[in-house]
Amino acid sequence: MAKNTPPRWDRRMQQRLARGEAAALGELYDRFASLVHSQANRMLDDESAADLVTREVFGYVWENPDAYDPKQGSMRSWVARLTHRESVQRLRRSAAARQTDDTYDSYDGDGVGPDDLEERVRRATAAARADYIVASMPAPLRAALELAYIQRRDYRQTATDLGVTEDEARRRLRLGLQLLSTAHTRPLEGSSPPGYGRQL
């Protein structure tokens, strides 16, 4: 298979959405809704806003299936980029609205300045990227990280639980942490996707 050829499921899903198959949207929603909602909630720290982002993202996909460019990656990564973009726009709109309200209400409010907002966007982007990395990393690395950092196992206990050598457990933890460290040094892959110019 050529390097830039998307998986068969992605191609078929795009074709079905382009034909207007409502069942295709349902299948896409079942597959990616939890990813979209958790990423949006992590960025916005607001369940209601995450619900709105989820609806907006799937509405955009339904109306614009041809905006998906297989050369830019999988459908999963496209949906994640759309979620990131909409969440960042929502953060900025919310901060602008708060700043306007603070200006009219009083001058001693705790409005969010541009630098504070950009720092929040950077932190939210890194958190979203970390979530995406963990969700898409190979299962053996994810399992090792979950045992070590969520269940608080040391590398010996992790090795026993996974049924691997201690050296292999250390290797998996090291690789998993190296992947996660990129969340703070690189932007979310394709954070400005082609075909996503309009407001959702």
Contacts in CASP RR format, 6 or more apart in sequence:
PFRMAT RR
TARGET T0000
AUTHOR 0000-0000-0000
METHOD contacts of the structure
MODEL  1
MAKNTPPRWDRRMQQRLARGEAAALGELYDRFASLVHSQANRMLDDESAA
DLVTREVFGYVWENPDAYDPKQGSMRSWVARLTHRESVQRLRRSAAARQT
DDTYDSYDGDGVGPDDLEERVRRATAAARADYIVASMPAPLRAALELAYI
QRRDYRQTATDLGVTEDEARRRLRLGLQLLSTAHTRPLEGSSPPGYGRQL
4 70 0 8 1.000
4 71 0 8 1.000
5 70 0 8 1.000
6 70 0 8 1.000
6 73 0 8 1.000
6 74 0 8 1.000
6 75 0 8 1.000
7 74 0 8 1.000
9 75 0 8 1.000
10 68 0 8 1.000
10 70 0 8 1.000
10 74 0 8 1.000
10 75 0 8 1.000
11 70 0 8 1.000
13 24 0 8 1.000
13 27 0 8 1.000
13 28 0 8 1.000
13 75 0 8 1.000
14 65 0 8 1.000
14 66 0 8 1.000
14 68 0 8 1.000
14 70 0 8 1.000
14 75 0 8 1.000
16 23 0 8 1.000
16 24 0 8 1.000
17 24 0 8 1.000
17 25 0 8 1.000
17 28 0 8 1.000
17 61 0 8 1.000
17 62 0 8 1.000
17 65 0 8 1.000
18 65 0 8 1.000
18 66 0 8 1.000
20 62 0 8 1.000
25 58 0 8 1.000
25 61 0 8 1.000
25 62 0 8 1.000
28 58 0 8 1.000
28 61 0 8 1.000
28 75 0 8 1.000
28 79 0 8 1.000
29 58 0 8 1.000
32 76 0 8 1.000
32 79 0 8 1.000
33 54 0 8 1.000
33 58 0 8 1.000
35 76 0 8 1.000
35 79 0 8 1.000
35 80 0 8 1.000
35 83 0 8 1.000
35 135 0 8 1.000
36 53 0 8 1.000
36 54 0 8 1.000
36 57 0 8 1.000
36 58 0 8 1.000
36 79 0 8 1.000
36 80 0 8 1.000
36 83 0 8 1.000
37 50 0 8 1.000
37 51 0 8 1.000
37 53 0 8 1.000
37 54 0 8 1.000
38 50 0 8 1.000
38 131 0 8 1.000
39 80 0 8 1.000
39 83 0 8 1.000
39 84 0 8 1.000
39 87 0 8 1.000
39 128 0 8 1.000
39 131 0 8 1.000
39 132 0 8 1.000
40 49 0 8 1.000
40 50 0 8 1.000
40 53 0 8 1.000
40 54 0 8 1.000
40 57 0 8 1.000
40 83 0 8 1.000
40 86 0 8 1.000
40 87 0 8 1.000
41 47 0 8 1.000
41 49 0 8 1.000
41 50 0 8 1.000
42 124 0 8 1.000
42 127 0 8 1.000
42 128 0 8 1.000
42 131 0 8 1.000
43 84 0 8 1.000
43 87 0 8 1.000
43 88 0 8 1.000
43 91 0 8 1.000
43 124 0 8 1.000
43 125 0 8 1.000
43 127 0 8 1.000
43 128 0 8 1.000
44 50 0 8 1.000
44 53 0 8 1.000
44 87 0 8 1.000
44 90 0 8 1.000
44 91 0 8 1.000
44 124 0 8 1.000
49 90 0 8 1.000
49 94 0 8 1.000
52 90 0 8 1.000
53 83 0 8 1.000
53 86 0 8 1.000
53 87 0 8 1.000
53 90 0 8 1.000
56 86 0 8 1.000
56 200 0 8 1.000
57 79 0 8 1.000
57 82 0 8 1.000
57 83 0 8 1.000
57 86 0 8 1.000
57 200 0 8 1.000
59 200 0 8 1.000
60 67 0 8 1.000
60 82 0 8 1.000
60 86 0 8 1.000
60 196 0 8 1.000
60 200 0 8 1.000
61 68 0 8 1.000
61 79 0 8 1.000
61 82 0 8 1.000
64 195 0 8 1.000
67 193 0 8 1.000
67 194 0 8 1.000
67 195 0 8 1.000
67 196 0 8 1.000
68 75 0 8 1.000
68 78 0 8 1.000
69 78 0 8 1.000
69 193 0 8 1.000
69 194 0 8 1.000
72 78 0 8 1.000
72 190 0 8 1.000
72 193 0 8 1.000
72 194 0 8 1.000
76 136 0 8 1.000
77 189 0 8 1.000
77 190 0 8 1.000
78 193 0 8 1.000
80 128 0 8 1.000
80 132 0 8 1.000
80 188 0 8 1.000
80 189 0 8 1.000
81 188 0 8 1.000
81 189 0 8 1.000
81 190 0 8 1.000
81 191 0 8 1.000
81 193 0 8 1.000
81 196 0 8 1.000
82 193 0 8 1.000
82 196 0 8 1.000
82 200 0 8 1.000
83 128 0 8 1.000
84 125 0 8 1.000
84 128 0 8 1.000
84 188 0 8 1.000
84 191 0 8 1.000
85 191 0 8 1.000
85 192 0 8 1.000
85 193 0 8 1.000
85 196 0 8 1.000
86 200 0 8 1.000
87 124 0 8 1.000
87 128 0 8 1.000
88 121 0 8 1.000
88 124 0 8 1.000
88 125 0 8 1.000
88 191 0 8 1.000
89 199 0 8 1.000
89 200 0 8 1.000
91 117 0 8 1.000
91 120 0 8 1.000
91 121 0 8 1.000
91 124 0 8 1.000
92 117 0 8 1.000
92 121 0 8 1.000
95 111 0 8 1.000
95 112 0 8 1.000
95 113 0 8 1.000
95 117 0 8 1.000
95 120 0 8 1.000
98 111 0 8 1.000
98 112 0 8 1.000
99 111 0 8 1.000
99 112 0 8 1.000
99 113 0 8 1.000
102 109 0 8 1.000
102 110 0 8 1.000
102 111 0 8 1.000
112 120 0 8 1.000
125 187 0 8 1.000
125 188 0 8 1.000
125 191 0 8 1.000
126 183 0 8 1.000
126 184 0 8 1.000
127 183 0 8 1.000
128 188 0 8 1.000
129 182 0 8 1.000
129 183 0 8 1.000
129 186 0 8 1.000
129 187 0 8 1.000
129 188 0 8 1.000
129 189 0 8 1.000
130 180 0 8 1.000
130 183 0 8 1.000
132 188 0 8 1.000
132 189 0 8 1.000
133 179 0 8 1.000
133 180 0 8 1.000
133 182 0 8 1.000
133 183 0 8 1.000
134 142 0 8 1.000
134 145 0 8 1.000
134 180 0 8 1.000
137 176 0 8 1.000
137 179 0 8 1.000
140 162 0 8 1.000
140 172 0 8 1.000
141 172 0 8 1.000
141 175 0 8 1.000
141 176 0 8 1.000
141 179 0 8 1.000
143 162 0 8 1.000
143 172 0 8 1.000
144 158 0 8 1.000
144 162 0 8 1.000
144 169 0 8 1.000
144 172 0 8 1.000
144 173 0 8 1.000
144 176 0 8 1.000
145 172 0 8 1.000
145 173 0 8 1.000
145 176 0 8 1.000
145 177 0 8 1.000
145 180 0 8 1.000
147 153 0 8 1.000
147 157 0 8 1.000
147 158 0 8 1.000
147 161 0 8 1.000
147 162 0 8 1.000
148 154 0 8 1.000
148 155 0 8 1.000
148 158 0 8 1.000
148 173 0 8 1.000
153 161 0 8 1.000
155 166 0 8 1.000
155 169 0 8 1.000
155 170 0 8 1.000
155 173 0 8 1.000
156 166 0 8 1.000
156 169 0 8 1.000
158 169 0 8 1.000
158 173 0 8 1.000
159 165 0 8 1.000
159 166 0 8 1.000
159 168 0 8 1.000
159 169 0 8 1.000
162 168 0 8 1.000
162 169 0 8 1.000
162 172 0 8 1.000
164 172 0 8 1.000
END
